Amino acid sequence: MRKKLMAGPYLLWMLVFTIVPLLFVFYYGFTSSDGAFTFSNITAIFEKIHIQALGLSLLLAVITTAVCLLLAYPLALILSKSAAKNRSFVIFIFILPMWINFLLRIIAIRMLLSDNGILNSVLSALNLPNFSIMYTPAAIVIGMVYDYIPYMILPLYGVIVKIDPRLIEAAEDLGCNSTQVFSRVVLPLSVPGILSGMTMVFVPAVSTFYISQKLGGTDTVLIGDVIERQFKQG
């Protein structure tokens, strides 16, 4: 009974901040602006503009998740093999951007990618052609990768660093080269971290709206933008 009572604060937290918000989602999903019951909010997803927004959101979220995985996995491997005294500092560098306000991070990306931004200024100084990437889906992907890649690195590192070195040594003793050790030992054992990181990146990426508004412009509409506009109009 004492152990059950110790779980009380967690159950209360889940009730207030998980169950209750989900109930609000269902309420708004099946009611109109005047509170009347309706299925129009559900059927509206099949409208062409909403399907396009959802499709683009899923596409950009998949690309973002894939890019984060490709960038984060080697970093997690390197970090897990580094000296223990250096890991804390490197992890601190990885999570440092998360301490900065989300709005400021997006503004920093805008300053970096804009037509008159830092990158184009450097290219101009080197007499190289400039590029125009702002207000395109590519800019949104860059912004989401920048914001969400720590959520991929940390789960991967947490799983890879716990892999028993004796398993790798045993594979090497049995004649496996470095590629076979990675494909047959490290990669299968790191699947839980991959799945966790992919989930933590994909879920916020598919529902984002602020990043798309600041980096994608008015022509790029994601499903998060549609939901935000519906609430503001209602």
Rosetta silent file (secondary structure, phi, psi, omega in degrees, C-alpha in Angstrom):
SEQUENCE: MRKKLMAGPYLLWMLVFTIVPLLFVFYYGFTSSDGAFTFSNITAIFEKIHIQALGLSLLLAVITTAVCLLLAYPLALILSKSAAKNRSFVIFIFILPMWINFLLRIIAIRMLLSDNGILNSVLSALNLPNFSIMYTPAAIVIGMVYDYIPYMILPLYGVIVKIDPRLIEAAEDLGCNSTQVFSRVVLPLSVPGILSGMTMVFVPAVSTFYISQKLGGTDTVLIGDVIERQFKQG
SCORE:     score description
SCORE:     0.000 S_00000001
   1 L     0.000  -37.462  179.747    0.000    0.000    0.000 S_00000001
   2 H   -63.594  -39.744  178.806    2.884    2.357    0.789 S_00000001
   3 H   -65.782  -36.780  177.672    4.368    1.804   -2.684 S_00000001
   4 H   -65.882  -38.722  178.359    0.995    2.536   -4.259 S_00000001
   5 H   -66.158  -32.647  178.930    0.732    5.766   -2.300 S_00000001
   6 H   -66.945  -24.730  177.120    4.199    6.783   -3.541 S_00000001
   7 L   -82.156   -3.989 -178.521    2.848    6.571   -7.104 S_00000001
   8 H   -57.180  -48.482  179.594    0.088    9.037   -6.198 S_00000001
   9 H   -59.910  -37.518  178.189    1.905   12.210   -7.343 S_00000001
  10 H   -66.645  -43.874  179.140    2.703   10.603  -10.704 S_00000001
  11 H   -62.687  -39.824  177.801   -0.904    9.466  -11.182 S_00000001
  12 H   -64.189  -42.859  177.600   -2.142   12.952  -10.284 S_00000001
  13 H   -60.240  -46.260  179.642    0.303   14.501  -12.767 S_00000001
  14 H   -62.863  -38.567 -179.746   -0.817   12.130  -15.516 S_00000001
  15 H   -65.620  -46.229 -173.561   -4.469   12.864  -14.767 S_00000001
  16 H   -76.176  -42.011 -170.662   -4.093   16.653  -14.815 S_00000001
  17 H  -105.906   -0.400  176.467   -1.555   17.088  -17.617 S_00000001
  18 H  -124.375  -56.950 -176.950   -2.268   14.075  -19.868 S_00000001
  19 H   -67.126  -49.233 -178.284   -5.805   12.746  -19.451 S_00000001
  20 H   -61.344  -47.036  176.044   -7.519   16.118  -19.028 S_00000001
  21 H   -59.278  -36.988  177.914   -5.810   17.704  -22.089 S_00000001
  22 H   -65.197  -36.166  176.224   -6.782   14.662  -24.168 S_00000001
  23 H   -63.561  -38.097  176.215  -10.382   15.102  -23.049 S_00000001
  24 H   -64.871  -37.552  178.091  -10.207   18.700  -24.252 S_00000001
  25 H   -61.389  -45.851  177.984   -8.888   17.464  -27.600 S_00000001
  26 H   -63.663  -39.239 -179.525  -11.880   15.143  -27.968 S_00000001
  27 H   -62.399  -49.686  179.888  -14.236   17.920  -26.899 S_00000001
  28 H   -68.213  -27.470 -179.611  -12.918   20.392  -29.472 S_00000001
  29 H   -70.516  -28.631 -175.570  -12.776   17.643  -32.090 S_00000001
  30 L  -116.505   20.132  176.393  -16.500   16.880  -31.852 S_00000001
  31 E  -133.174  151.750  176.528  -17.952   20.331  -31.143 S_00000001
  32 L   -86.020 -177.452 -178.106  -18.434   23.454  -33.218 S_00000001
  33 L   -64.132  -25.515  178.715  -17.448   26.993  -32.195 S_00000001
  34 L   -95.086    7.948  175.837  -20.785   27.401  -30.375 S_00000001
  35 L    89.739    2.839  179.933  -20.378   24.109  -28.466 S_00000001
  36 L   -80.175  147.454  179.738  -22.797   22.016  -30.551 S_00000001
  37 E   -68.568  135.870 -178.560  -21.950   18.387  -31.361 S_00000001
  38 L  -158.086  153.344  173.287  -20.619   17.931  -34.893 S_00000001
  39 L  -103.219    3.632 -174.979  -18.543   15.636  -37.089 S_00000001
  40 H   -63.079  -33.320  179.069  -17.471   18.486  -39.369 S_00000001
  41 H   -66.769  -32.672 -179.645  -14.097   18.833  -37.652 S_00000001
  42 H   -76.329  -45.529 -178.120  -13.359   15.159  -38.336 S_00000001
  43 H   -71.071  -19.777 -178.230  -14.547   15.155  -41.935 S_00000001
  44 H   -65.402  -20.911 -179.337  -12.632   18.400  -42.623 S_00000001
  45 H   -65.759  -21.567 -178.281   -9.367   16.438  -42.657 S_00000001
  46 H   -86.917    0.751  174.542  -10.426   14.950  -45.998 S_00000001
  47 L   -69.586  149.024 -172.359  -10.538   18.356  -47.650 S_00000001
  48 H   -56.975  -45.051 -176.636   -7.859   18.774  -50.305 S_00000001
  49 H   -65.238  -34.854 -179.369   -5.985   21.594  -48.563 S_00000001
  50 H   -75.118  -37.899  176.438   -5.861   19.658  -45.286 S_00000001
  51 H   -63.593  -40.698  177.725   -4.700   16.442  -46.965 S_00000001
  52 H   -63.417  -42.515  179.181   -1.935   18.380  -48.703 S_00000001
  53 H   -63.956  -42.725  179.374   -0.904   19.989  -45.408 S_00000001
  54 H   -66.074  -42.454  178.880   -0.895   16.620  -43.645 S_00000001
  55 H   -61.943  -43.352  178.403    1.059   14.981  -46.462 S_00000001
  56 H   -66.035  -38.487  178.530    3.683   17.725  -46.462 S_00000001
  57 H   -62.413  -44.730  178.840    3.927   17.563  -42.672 S_00000001
  58 H   -64.008  -41.167 -179.788    4.501   13.802  -42.761 S_00000001
  59 H   -63.079  -48.877 -178.850    7.078   14.138  -45.550 S_00000001
  60 H   -66.721  -34.749  178.598    9.088   16.854  -43.802 S_00000001
  61 H   -67.422  -40.316  177.695    8.863   14.996  -40.484 S_00000001
  62 H   -64.471  -44.314  178.821   10.190   11.793  -42.077 S_00000001
  63 H   -62.541  -44.589  179.561   13.043   13.693  -43.755 S_00000001
  64 H   -60.819  -44.779 -179.795   13.869   15.488  -40.514 S_00000001
  65 H   -62.957  -42.022 -179.889   13.858   12.231  -38.553 S_00000001
  66 H   -65.273  -43.755  179.608   16.087   10.519  -41.133 S_00000001
  67 H   -64.192  -43.350  178.475   18.582   13.404  -41.203 S_00000001
  68 H   -60.689  -40.804  179.584   18.686   13.543  -37.401 S_00000001
  69 H   -65.401  -43.614 -178.978   19.329    9.784  -37.266 S_00000001
  70 H   -65.633  -34.266  179.146   22.113    9.937  -39.850 S_00000001
  71 H   -81.699  -37.094 -171.854   23.796   12.803  -38.020 S_00000001
  72 H   -80.069  -33.246 -175.125   23.178   11.631  -34.466 S_00000001
  73 H   -62.478  -50.264  176.944   24.172    7.967  -34.742 S_00000001
  74 H   -60.262  -37.520  178.616   27.861    8.580  -35.585 S_00000001
  75 H   -63.505  -42.023  178.960   28.000   11.274  -32.900 S_00000001
  76 H   -65.052  -38.334  177.457   26.535    8.894  -30.325 S_00000001
  77 H   -63.549  -47.221  179.854   29.063    6.207  -31.326 S_00000001
  78 H   -61.800  -42.421 -178.406   31.969    8.622  -31.048 S_00000001
  79 H   -65.394  -39.084 -179.083   30.691    9.929  -27.744 S_00000001
  80 H   -68.133  -25.260 -179.186   30.260    6.437  -26.280 S_00000001
  81 H   -94.753   -4.909 -179.824   33.870    5.566  -27.187 S_00000001
  82 L   -77.223  166.194 -179.707   35.392    8.788  -25.861 S_00000001
  83 L   -62.827  142.937 -175.743   37.083    9.047  -22.506 S_00000001
  84 H   -59.053  -33.736 -177.752   34.678    9.127  -19.572 S_00000001
  85 H   -70.959  -20.308 -179.691   36.085   12.440  -18.328 S_00000001
  86 H   -94.348  -14.782 -174.368   35.259   14.130  -21.650 S_00000001
  87 H   -64.395  -41.773 -177.283   31.717   12.784  -22.041 S_00000001
  88 H   -60.972  -40.629 -179.598   30.065   15.182  -19.626 S_00000001
  89 H   -67.892  -41.479 -179.086   31.478   18.200  -21.443 S_00000001
  90 H   -66.375  -42.346  176.826   30.491   16.874  -24.874 S_00000001
  91 H   -60.891  -39.389  177.436   26.959   16.068  -23.681 S_00000001
  92 H   -60.675  -39.915  177.734   26.778   19.573  -22.265 S_00000001
  93 H   -64.247  -38.667 -178.861   27.672   20.981  -25.704 S_00000001
  94 H   -66.078  -41.740 -175.257   24.939   18.871  -27.297 S_00000001
  95 H   -90.961   -4.392 -178.899   22.200   20.008  -24.936 S_00000001
  96 H   -57.498  -43.114  178.203   23.383   23.628  -24.677 S_00000001
  97 H   -59.448  -25.993 -179.849   21.093   24.830  -27.511 S_00000001
  98 H   -70.592  -15.569  177.931   18.123   23.427  -25.580 S_00000001
  99 H   -82.006  -14.172 -178.251   18.807   25.976  -22.835 S_00000001
 100 L   -89.408  144.230  179.953   18.226   28.818  -25.266 S_00000001
 101 L   -53.671  137.285 -177.932   14.712   30.103  -25.876 S_00000001
 102 H   -56.322  -42.825 -179.899   12.994   28.340  -28.770 S_00000001
 103 H   -61.827  -41.876 -179.426   12.103   31.661  -30.424 S_00000001
 104 H   -65.472  -35.610  179.216   15.698   32.864  -30.268 S_00000001
 105 H   -65.437  -40.654  179.237   16.926   29.649  -31.892 S_00000001
 106 H   -67.894  -39.552  177.373   14.549   30.095  -34.817 S_00000001
 107 H   -62.968  -38.523  178.085   15.561   33.729  -35.212 S_00000001
 108 H   -62.477  -40.575  177.392   19.208   32.616  -35.259 S_00000001
 109 H   -64.687  -39.816  177.630   18.449   30.176  -38.080 S_00000001
 110 H   -60.401  -44.398  178.771   16.678   32.955  -39.997 S_00000001
 111 H   -64.400  -30.271 -178.654   19.743   35.184  -39.651 S_00000001
 112 H   -77.335  -38.114 -171.201   21.927   32.321  -40.858 S_00000001
 113 H  -100.343  -10.957 -175.399   19.851   31.304  -43.884 S_00000001
 114 L   -64.117  162.473 -177.354   18.335   34.590  -45.079 S_00000001
 115 L   -59.398  -32.373  177.705   19.362   36.087  -48.411 S_00000001
 116 L  -106.834   24.068 -175.540   21.393   38.737  -46.577 S_00000001
 117 L   -82.158 -169.500 -173.742   22.394   36.409  -43.790 S_00000001
 118 H   -66.490  -44.782 -177.083   25.696   35.202  -42.464 S_00000001
 119 H   -63.134  -45.514  179.106   26.202   32.322  -44.904 S_00000001
 120 H   -67.433  -31.861  176.259   25.552   34.433  -47.984 S_00000001
 121 H   -64.894  -40.924  178.055   27.803   37.172  -46.610 S_00000001
 122 H   -66.182  -42.488  179.054   30.614   34.648  -46.239 S_00000001
 123 H   -63.710  -39.222  177.689   29.991   33.297  -49.753 S_00000001
 124 H   -64.480  -39.888  179.164   30.023   36.820  -51.172 S_00000001
 125 H   -65.073  -27.617  179.109   33.310   37.550  -49.418 S_00000001
 126 L   -93.677    7.001 -178.938   34.768   34.420  -51.050 S_00000001
 127 L    59.498   37.200  177.065   33.351   35.429  -54.469 S_00000001
 128 L  -107.261  154.208 -179.330   31.119   32.363  -54.490 S_00000001
 129 L   -65.650  141.893  177.891   27.489   32.280  -55.700 S_00000001
 130 L   -81.059  168.186  177.179   24.846   32.930  -53.068 S_00000001
 131 L  -129.485  155.208  178.122   21.882   30.679  -52.383 S_00000001
 132 L  -123.688  104.717 -175.568   18.251   31.385  -51.554 S_00000001
 133 L  -119.369  -14.846 -179.590   16.769   28.808  -49.204 S_00000001
 134 L   -62.900  148.509  178.480   14.519   30.867  -46.958 S_00000001
 135 L    62.412   37.695  174.680   10.782   30.280  -47.185 S_00000001
 136 L  -131.609  161.119  175.724   11.217   26.801  -48.648 S_00000001
 137 H   -57.894  -30.881  178.861   10.593   23.323  -47.199 S_00000001
 138 H   -62.210  -39.434  178.397   14.366   22.844  -47.038 S_00000001
 139 H   -64.464  -37.097  178.078   14.648   25.746  -44.576 S_00000001
 140 H   -64.340  -43.185  179.639   11.956   24.140  -42.410 S_00000001
 141 H   -62.332  -43.328  179.066   13.853   20.847  -42.371 S_00000001
 142 H   -61.089  -44.212  179.256   17.081   22.616  -41.392 S_00000001
 143 H   -62.819  -41.955 -179.401   15.286   24.437  -38.588 S_00000001
 144 H   -70.378  -38.907  176.941   13.686   21.247  -37.263 S_00000001
 145 H   -61.429  -43.384  179.206   16.949   19.288  -37.445 S_00000001
 146 H   -60.785  -40.525 -175.792   18.684   22.050  -35.514 S_00000001
 147 H   -79.961  -34.111 -169.700   15.990   22.088  -32.846 S_00000001
 148 H  -104.982   -7.662 -176.711   15.284   18.373  -32.488 S_00000001
 149 H   -62.007  -31.118  174.984   18.625   16.613  -33.027 S_00000001
 150 H   -60.185  -30.808  178.414   19.455   16.565  -29.279 S_00000001
 151 H   -69.955  -15.773  175.158   16.348   14.411  -28.793 S_00000001
 152 H   -92.513  -39.294 -176.107   17.932   11.879  -31.148 S_00000001
 153 H   -65.995  -47.775 -172.681   21.475   12.016  -29.780 S_00000001
 154 H   -63.987  -46.281  176.638   20.667   11.482  -26.105 S_00000001
 155 H   -63.357  -39.099  178.496   18.553    8.289  -26.425 S_00000001
 156 H   -63.101  -46.208  179.925   21.073    6.793  -28.853 S_00000001
 157 H   -62.160  -42.193 -178.896   23.984    7.606  -26.572 S_00000001
 158 H   -61.219  -31.989  179.217   22.143    6.254  -23.531 S_00000001
 159 H   -84.191  -45.495 -175.594   21.652    2.866  -25.234 S_00000001
 160 H   -64.996  -38.859 -177.032   24.998    2.552  -27.040 S_00000001
 161 L   -66.954  -19.224 -179.223   27.079    3.425  -23.985 S_00000001
 162 L   -92.546   -1.449  177.093   25.445    0.536  -22.078 S_00000001
 163 L   -66.012  127.957 -177.244   26.408   -2.099  -24.658 S_00000001
 164 L   -64.683  120.064  178.978   28.667   -4.616  -22.933 S_00000001
 165 H   -59.126  -24.237 -179.271   32.185   -4.299  -24.450 S_00000001
 166 H   -66.601  -28.202  176.839   32.640   -8.030  -23.944 S_00000001
 167 H   -66.693  -39.456  178.143   30.037   -8.669  -26.651 S_00000001
 168 H   -68.416  -41.593  178.666   32.114   -6.670  -29.123 S_00000001
 169 H   -63.556  -38.688  179.322   35.296   -8.427  -28.029 S_00000001
 170 H   -65.776  -39.920  178.044   33.603  -11.802  -28.447 S_00000001
 171 H   -63.993  -40.420  178.610   32.481  -10.912  -31.952 S_00000001
 172 H   -66.933  -38.122  178.556   35.995   -9.833  -32.864 S_00000001
 173 H   -65.505  -28.227  179.739   37.433  -13.048  -31.410 S_00000001
 174 L   -85.237    3.762  173.334   35.037  -15.003  -33.603 S_00000001
 175 L   101.724    8.232  179.273   36.437  -13.331  -36.707 S_00000001
 176 L   -75.945  136.155  171.972   34.065  -10.420  -37.284 S_00000001
 177 L   -83.736 -177.406 -174.730   35.555   -7.324  -38.844 S_00000001
 178 H   -62.945  -37.284  179.267   34.499   -3.810  -37.807 S_00000001
 179 H   -66.314  -42.592  179.844   31.600   -3.711  -40.290 S_00000001
 180 H   -68.874  -35.735  176.659   30.254   -7.068  -39.111 S_00000001
 181 H   -62.180  -41.923 -179.971   30.620   -6.052  -35.456 S_00000001
 182 H   -68.093  -45.936 -173.820   28.560   -2.960  -36.132 S_00000001
 183 H   -74.783  -29.189 -174.642   25.869   -4.674  -38.219 S_00000001
 184 H  -102.810  -18.080 -176.723   25.517   -7.795  -36.058 S_00000001
 185 H  -120.684  -61.873 -172.280   26.163   -6.486  -32.543 S_00000001
 186 H   -67.054  -49.604 -176.478   26.072   -2.704  -32.123 S_00000001
 187 H   -62.827  -48.642  178.147   23.216   -1.866  -34.483 S_00000001
 188 H   -60.597  -37.467 -178.627   20.763   -4.552  -33.250 S_00000001
 189 H   -74.836  -18.254  179.997   21.447   -3.670  -29.611 S_00000001
 190 L   -94.757    3.609 -179.151   20.937    0.045  -30.310 S_00000001
 191 H   -57.819  -41.400  177.189   17.477   -0.434  -31.896 S_00000001
 192 H   -57.608  -39.577  177.599   15.643    0.671  -28.693 S_00000001
 193 H   -68.493  -36.511  178.030   17.560    3.956  -28.757 S_00000001
 194 H   -63.691  -46.991 -179.220   16.840    4.387  -32.474 S_00000001
 195 H   -64.487  -40.628  178.924   13.117    3.855  -31.962 S_00000001
 196 H   -64.899  -45.519  179.544   13.037    6.171  -28.958 S_00000001
 197 H   -65.165  -40.501  178.851   14.941    8.916  -30.766 S_00000001
 198 H   -62.722  -39.566  178.841   12.822    8.599  -33.904 S_00000001
 199 H   -65.983  -43.243 -177.032    9.660    8.932  -31.847 S_00000001
 200 H   -69.287  -23.529  177.728   10.952   11.959  -29.938 S_00000001
 201 H   -90.834  -45.099 -173.579   11.884   13.710  -33.194 S_00000001
 202 H   -65.386  -42.703 -175.066    9.014   12.648  -35.449 S_00000001
 203 H   -61.676  -51.741  177.049    6.147   13.553  -33.114 S_00000001
 204 H   -69.503  -28.737 -179.152    7.060   17.240  -32.594 S_00000001
 205 H   -68.666  -38.773 -176.500    8.260   17.556  -36.193 S_00000001
 206 H   -73.636  -20.135 -177.614    4.972   16.392  -37.719 S_00000001
 207 L  -109.943    8.426 -177.299    2.950   18.819  -35.587 S_00000001
 208 L   -66.808  151.731  175.188    5.210   21.866  -35.727 S_00000001
 209 L  -139.547  -32.860 -177.189    3.806   25.214  -36.780 S_00000001
 210 H   -70.535  -40.460  179.832    6.055   28.003  -35.506 S_00000001
 211 H   -62.723  -42.473 -179.632    9.124   26.788  -37.394 S_00000001
 212 H   -65.869  -34.393 -179.633    7.155   26.564  -40.639 S_00000001
 213 H   -70.252  -37.013 -176.228    5.752   30.067  -40.165 S_00000001
 214 H   -86.354  -29.920 -176.744    9.146   31.665  -39.584 S_00000001
 215 H  -109.703  -22.373 -177.291   11.213   29.650  -42.069 S_00000001
 216 H  -100.374  -16.558  179.475    8.643   28.439  -44.590 S_00000001
 217 L    76.436 -173.290 -176.318    6.585   31.565  -45.152 S_00000001
 218 L   -77.270  -20.381 -177.527    2.902   31.728  -46.027 S_00000001
 219 L   -78.213  -19.987 -179.404    3.166   29.414  -49.036 S_00000001
 220 L  -102.673  108.805 -176.816    4.206   26.410  -46.939 S_00000001
 221 L  -113.236  120.218  176.153    1.261   25.212  -44.852 S_00000001
 222 L  -103.983  169.584 -176.520    1.674   22.289  -42.467 S_00000001
 223 H   -64.613  -30.735  175.636   -1.002   20.528  -40.461 S_00000001
 224 H   -64.450  -36.820  176.701    0.138   22.369  -37.335 S_00000001
 225 H   -64.962  -40.086  179.540   -0.512   25.674  -39.101 S_00000001
 226 H   -62.416  -45.752 -179.365   -4.020   24.507  -40.038 S_00000001
 227 H   -63.678  -43.642  179.303   -4.830   23.552  -36.437 S_00000001
 228 H   -60.918  -43.642 -179.659   -3.474   26.845  -35.089 S_00000001
 229 H   -64.532  -36.893  178.858   -5.526   28.865  -37.565 S_00000001
 230 H   -63.385  -41.536  179.457   -8.683   26.935  -36.687 S_00000001
 231 H   -69.700  -38.709  179.420   -8.276   27.727  -32.998 S_00000001
 232 H   -68.689  -37.494  178.499   -7.491   31.379  -33.648 S_00000001
 233 H   -72.407  -31.456  179.633  -10.467   31.758  -35.968 S_00000001
 234 L   -76.872    0.000    0.000  -12.728   29.975  -33.539 S_00000001
